[in-house]
Amino acid sequence: MTPYKHFKCNQCGSDLDYAIGMHSLKCVSCGQVDPIEASPLDMYLAHDYQKVVNDFSYFDPQVVRHELKCDNCGAHFMLPENIHAEECPYCDLNVVVPVDQNRHLVPDGVLPFEVHQHEAEAAFKKWLNGLWFAPTALKKKAIQAQSIVGSYMPLWAFDAQVDSDYSGERGDNYTTTIRVPTKVNGKTVMQTRTVVKIRWRHRSGRVFNQFDDVVVLGSYTLPVKFQNFLSHWDMLRTQEYNEKYLSGFRSELYQVSLPEGFKNAKKVMDRAIRQTVRRDIGGDHQRIHRVNSVYHAVGFKLLLAPMWVSAFNYKEKTFRYVINGQNGKAHGERPWSYYKIVGAVLLLASIIGLAVIISK
């Protein structure tokens, strides 16, 4: 059986859950409050990526399923795959399995929940009501397929200094005149028109970028298309990792390896690097032919971030959604009404056609 931790009230012996927004544990029975000795995480400190990679022989995380015996009701049960904090399915006892039993790396910090469940459910309804081009019946017939679950998801946060050599082209607009045949009163005449053209010139150079806390998912539970939404956090609110923040919530072990996480982070960095290259090329237009980047001083942190996770059913399909447990913003998969989209396209085409007719 896997050993675990459980936080009990010293006054009545009941469960202590993390009290959202209070940096404290709170008894579910008597209301007794037990403050957490929390310290803000120093976000300027990071592990040396290259040193850690060199120190470990492998990084592919193994799939883990913990078998536990509940100290409260005596039941034996299995936690879901790669989950290390959850509740006993028989008596709701909160259990937290220490991360270091199954992973090389333990979380450096945790962004505590700041959004309550009822606030998350309200955010979902607001998001649902605001969907453009959604089927009219969606708001009435969308059925919650799963109860909403408060879950800490692992994130990798990377720092890096990057030198990038590039080659490309700079395009500058210039105006010139051309003569074109035009019908005037039924006759073809040559008229002069001013047109804008682009003059392209070769450019090459080097740019520098410094990245702090580029965040990528450390879990496969949610699809990659959620990545951008789940990368926006107020990092200054990160606390040093303390298992007490997990009491009463689900928490995942990281499944994305550290090297794979850095590979994903470099894709995010590359988009920013290319924007820097475009600014360095200058002009009205830019073409990038080659970018060669060298990464220095790469550091990383492993964090746990709060999310309310659930799904809803519509026409026998399941759509997942998440609410950011720090700021309450919602994002998810959604159905589209193709009739509304086609109708909007036809309406736009009619407006453009009418405008052309009026301008003649």
C-alpha positions in Angstrom: 0.0 0.0 0.0 1.2 3.5 -0.8 1.8 5.7 2.2 0.0 9.1 2.1 -0.6 12.2 4.2 -3.9 13.3 5.6 -4.6 16.6 7.4 -6.9 16.3 10.5 -8.5 18.9 12.7 -6.8 19.0 16.1 -10.1 20.1 17.6 -12.6 17.5 16.3 -10.6 15.1 14.1 -12.5 15.8 10.9 -10.9 16.7 7.5 -9.0 19.9 7.0 -9.5 21.3 3.5 -7.6 24.2 1.9 -9.7 27.3 2.5 -9.6 29.1 -0.9 -8.1 32.6 -0.7 -7.1 32.2 3.0 -3.7 30.5 2.9 -5.2 28.2 5.6 -6.7 24.8 6.2 -10.3 24.8 7.5 -12.1 22.0 9.3 -15.2 20.8 7.3 -17.0 20.1 10.5 -16.2 22.7 13.2 -14.7 25.4 11.1 -11.4 25.5 13.0 -8.7 27.4 10.9 -5.2 26.2 10.7 -2.9 28.8 8.9 -0.4 27.5 6.4 3.1 28.7 6.9 3.4 29.9 3.4 6.2 31.8 1.7 6.1 33.4 -1.7 8.3 31.5 -4.2 11.4 33.4 -5.4 10.6 33.5 -9.1 14.1 34.6 -9.9 15.5 31.3 -8.8 15.5 28.4 -11.2 17.1 25.0 -11.6 19.9 24.7 -14.1 18.3 22.8 -17.0 21.5 21.4 -18.5 22.9 20.2 -15.1 19.6 18.5 -14.2 19.4 16.8 -17.6 23.0 15.5 -17.2 22.4 14.3 -13.7 19.5 11.9 -14.6 19.8 8.9 -16.8 16.1 9.0 -18.0 13.2 11.4 -17.9 10.2 9.6 -19.3 7.8 9.6 -16.4 6.3 6.2 -15.7 2.5 5.8 -15.5 1.5 5.6 -11.8 -1.5 4.2 -10.1 -1.4 4.4 -6.3 -3.2 1.7 -4.2 -4.3 3.1 -0.8 -6.0 1.9 2.3 -8.2 4.6 3.9 -7.3 5.3 7.5 -10.8 6.5 8.1 -13.1 3.8 6.7 -10.6 1.0 6.0 -11.5 0.7 2.3 -8.9 -0.2 -0.3 -9.0 1.9 -3.4 -7.0 3.0 -6.4 -6.2 6.6 -7.4 -6.7 7.4 -11.1 -3.6 7.3 -13.3 -0.9 9.9 -12.4 -3.0 11.4 -9.6 -1.3 11.9 -6.2 -4.0 13.9 -4.3 -7.6 12.9 -4.2 -10.5 11.9 -1.9 -11.4 8.4 -0.7 -14.4 7.4 -2.9 -16.1 5.8 0.0 -15.8 8.4 2.8 -14.3 11.5 1.1 -11.1 11.4 3.3 -8.5 13.7 1.7 -5.3 12.0 0.8 -2.0 13.4 -0.6 0.8 11.0 -1.7 4.2 12.7 -1.6 5.4 13.4 -5.2 9.0 12.2 -4.6 7.8 8.6 -4.4 7.3 8.5 -8.2 9.1 11.4 -9.8 12.7 12.7 -10.1 11.5 16.3 -9.5 9.1 17.7 -7.0 7.1 20.9 -7.5 8.9 24.1 -6.6 5.8 26.1 -6.2 2.0 26.1 -6.2 -0.4 28.8 -7.4 -3.2 28.3 -4.8 -6.9 28.3 -5.8 -8.5 31.7 -5.5 -11.8 30.9 -7.3 -14.5 29.0 -5.5 -16.5 26.3 -7.2 -19.7 28.3 -7.5 -17.7 31.1 -9.1 -16.3 28.6 -11.6 -19.7 27.3 -12.5 -21.0 30.9 -13.0 -18.0 31.6 -15.3 -18.8 28.5 -17.3 -22.4 29.6 -17.9 -21.2 33.1 -18.9 -18.7 31.6 -21.3 -21.4 29.4 -22.8 -23.8 32.2 -23.2 -21.2 34.3 -25.0 -20.2 31.8 -27.7 -20.5 33.2 -31.2 -22.0 31.0 -33.9 -23.1 28.4 -31.4 -26.3 26.4 -32.0 -29.3 28.2 -30.6 -30.3 25.1 -28.6 -26.9 24.8 -27.0 -27.5 27.0 -24.0 -30.7 25.0 -23.1 -29.5 21.5 -24.0 -25.9 21.5 -22.9 -25.8 19.0 -20.0 -22.9 18.8 -17.6 -21.5 15.3 -18.2 -19.1 15.4 -15.2 -19.1 17.2 -11.9 -16.7 20.1 -11.9 -13.4 19.1 -10.2 -10.8 21.3 -8.6 -7.5 20.1 -9.9 -3.9 21.2 -9.7 -2.2 20.7 -13.1 1.6 20.5 -13.5 3.3 23.3 -15.5 6.9 23.7 -16.6 8.2 27.3 -16.5 11.4 28.0 -18.4 13.8 30.9 -18.5 16.4 31.4 -21.3 18.7 33.8 -23.0 18.6 33.3 -26.8 21.0 34.6 -29.5 19.5 34.3 -33.0 21.2 34.8 -36.3 18.8 35.4 -39.2 18.6 36.1 -42.9 15.6 37.5 -44.7 14.2 40.4 -46.8 12.9 43.8 -46.0 10.0 45.1 -48.1 9.5 48.9 -48.4 6.4 50.3 -50.0 6.8 52.9 -52.8 4.3 54.5 -55.1 4.5 54.7 -58.9 2.1 55.5 -61.7 0.9 53.1 -64.4 -1.3 53.6 -67.4 -4.3 51.3 -67.7 -7.1 51.0 -70.3 -10.4 52.3 -68.8 -14.0 52.5 -70.3 -15.2 56.1 -70.4 -18.6 56.8 -72.0 -18.3 53.6 -73.9 -14.9 54.3 -75.2 -11.5 52.8 -74.1 -9.1 55.4 -73.0 -5.7 55.2 -71.2 -5.7 56.7 -67.8 -2.9 57.1 -65.2 -3.3 55.4 -61.8 -1.1 55.6 -58.7 -0.3 52.1 -57.3 1.7 50.9 -54.3 4.5 48.4 -55.0 7.1 46.7 -52.7 10.8 47.0 -53.1 12.6 44.0 -51.5 16.1 44.0 -50.2 18.2 41.3 -48.5 18.7 41.6 -44.7 20.6 39.6 -42.1 21.6 40.1 -38.5 21.5 38.9 -35.0 18.9 39.5 -32.3 18.8 38.7 -28.5 15.8 37.7 -26.5 15.5 37.0 -22.8 12.6 34.9 -21.6 11.3 34.5 -18.1 8.7 31.9 -17.0 7.6 30.6 -20.4 4.9 28.2 -19.2 3.9 25.0 -20.9 1.7 22.1 -19.8 3.2 19.2 -17.9 0.1 17.1 -18.4 -1.6 15.2 -21.2 -4.9 15.4 -19.5 -5.9 18.5 -21.5 -5.4 19.0 -25.2 -2.6 21.0 -26.6 -5.1 23.5 -28.1 -5.7 24.7 -24.5 -2.0 25.6 -24.1 -2.2 29.3 -24.9 -5.2 29.8 -22.5 -3.4 27.9 -19.7 -0.2 29.9 -20.0 -1.4 33.1 -18.4 -0.9 33.3 -14.7 0.1 35.9 -12.1 3.4 34.3 -11.2 4.0 36.8 -8.4 1.3 34.9 -6.4 3.1 31.6 -6.5 3.9 30.1 -3.1 6.6 27.6 -2.2 5.3 24.1 -2.6 3.3 22.9 0.4 1.1 19.8 0.3 -1.5 21.5 2.5 -2.6 23.5 -0.5 -3.7 20.2 -2.1 -5.9 19.0 0.7 -9.5 18.7 -0.7 -8.4 18.9 -4.4 -7.1 16.6 -7.0 -3.5 17.0 -8.1 -1.6 15.4 -11.0 2.0 14.2 -11.4 3.8 15.6 -14.4 3.6 13.3 -17.4 5.5 15.5 -19.9 9.2 14.9 -19.4 11.5 17.8 -18.7 13.3 17.7 -22.2 9.9 17.4 -23.9 8.6 20.4 -21.9 11.6 22.4 -23.0 11.0 21.4 -26.6 7.5 22.7 -26.3 8.7 25.9 -24.6 11.1 26.5 -27.5 8.2 26.5 -29.9 6.6 29.3 -27.8 9.9 31.2 -27.7 10.4 30.8 -31.4 7.2 32.8 -32.1 8.5 35.6 -30.0 12.0 35.4 -31.6 10.5 35.7 -35.0 8.6 38.9 -33.9 11.9 40.3 -32.8 13.5 39.4 -36.1 10.7 41.2 -38.0 11.2 44.3 -35.9 14.9 44.1 -36.6 14.4 43.7 -40.4 12.1 46.7 -40.3 10.2 48.2 -43.3 6.6 47.7 -44.3 6.9 43.9 -45.0 9.3 41.2 -43.9 10.3 37.8 -45.2 12.2 35.4 -42.9 14.3 32.8 -44.7 16.4 31.4 -41.8 16.6 31.7 -38.0 19.3 29.9 -36.1 18.9 30.2 -32.3 21.4 29.3 -29.5 20.0 29.0 -26.0 22.0 30.0 -23.0 21.4 30.0 -19.2 18.3 27.8 -19.5 16.5 27.4 -16.2 13.3 25.8 -15.1 10.7 25.5 -12.4 8.0 22.9 -11.8 4.7 24.4 -10.7 1.2 23.3 -9.8 -1.6 25.5 -11.2 -5.3 25.5 -10.1 -8.0 24.7 -12.6 -11.6 23.7 -12.4 -12.1 21.0 -15.0 -15.3 19.4 -16.4 -17.2 18.6 -19.6 -20.6 19.0 -21.0 -22.7 16.9 -23.5 -24.4 18.2 -26.6 -26.0 15.9 -29.2 -24.2 12.8 -27.9 -20.8 14.5 -28.0 -18.6 15.5 -25.0 -16.9 18.9 -24.9 -14.2 19.6 -22.3 -13.8 23.0 -20.6 -11.6 24.5 -17.9 -11.9 27.5 -15.6 -8.7 29.2 -14.5 -8.6 28.7 -10.7 -6.7 31.9 -10.2 -8.7 34.5 -12.3 -12.0 32.7 -13.1 -11.7 32.9 -16.9 -13.2 30.0 -18.9 -12.2 28.2 -22.0 -13.2 25.0 -23.7 -14.2 23.0 -26.7 -17.5 24.0 -28.3 -19.9 23.0 -31.1 -20.5 25.3 -34.1 -23.6 26.2 -36.0 -22.7 25.9 -39.6 -26.1 27.4 -40.6 -25.2 30.6 -38.6 -21.7 30.7 -40.1 -23.0 30.3 -43.7 -25.8 32.9 -43.0 -23.2 35.4 -41.7 -21.0 34.9 -44.8 -23.9 35.4 -47.1 -25.0 38.5 -45.2 -21.5 39.9 -45.4 -21.3 39.2 -49.1 -24.6 41.0 -49.6 -23.4 44.1 -47.8 -20.2 44.2 -49.8 -22.1 43.7 -53.0 -24.5 46.5 -52.1 -21.7 48.8 -51.2 -20.0 48.2 -54.6 -23.3 48.9 -56.4 -23.8 52.2 -54.5 -20.2 53.3 -55.2 -20.6 53.0 -59.0 
